[in-house]
Amino acid sequence: QVKMHWTDMRGVEVLRDYEEKYTGGQVEDAFDLQGISQGMYFLHVSYEVDGKNIHHKSIYKINVIH
């Protein structure tokens, strides 16, 4: 199970409550960012394996351009 949320450069959440279950392997997904202003954002990713919360978080810097 993967949880994701987006924050702006100040740490304010702009997109959240994304939660999806994957069975493994390489995953590709799309996000509708139409409602988000152009600028720099961070994508925060955390996940759970076999019901155990993995506290590892990956943070990606994303540049949104419309």
N, C-alpha and C positions, 0 to 999 in steps of 0.2 A: 504494500500500500504506500503510495507516494502522496505527500502533501506539499503544496506549493503556494507561495504568496509573493506578491510584488511590492516593493517599497520604492519611494522616491529617494533622492539624495539626502533628504533630511530624516529618513527613517519612517516616514508616514506611509501606511499601507494604502495602496491604490487599487489593488486587485487581490482578493483573498478567497478563502473557502473552496479552493480547488483541491479535490481529493479523488484519487483514481486508483483502482487496483490493476496491477499488471502481473502477468504470469512469469515474466523473466525475459532475458534476452535484450536485444536492442529495441528501444522504443522511440517512436517519433510522434509528436503531438503538435497541435496548433492552438494558438490563443488569439482571441479577438481583442485587439488592443485599440480599436476604433475610438473608444471612450477615454483613452489616456492621452494626455497632451504630449507633444513631441519633447524629448529630453532623455536624460540618463536615468536608468532604474536598476534595481537589484532584484534578481529572481532568487528566492530562498527555497531550497529543496530539502526536505527531510523524508525519511522513509522508515517503514516497519517491515520486518522479515519474520515470518512464522509467528505472528502475534507479539513479537518482541520489538519494542520501540528502540530504534537505532538513533542515538543522539547525534550521529554525524549529520552535519548540515553542509550542503554545498551552496555557495553564493556566486551568482554569475552577474557580471555587469553588462547591461543591455542598453543599446542606444536605439530609441524609438524614433523613426523618421516617417512622417506621413507624406 
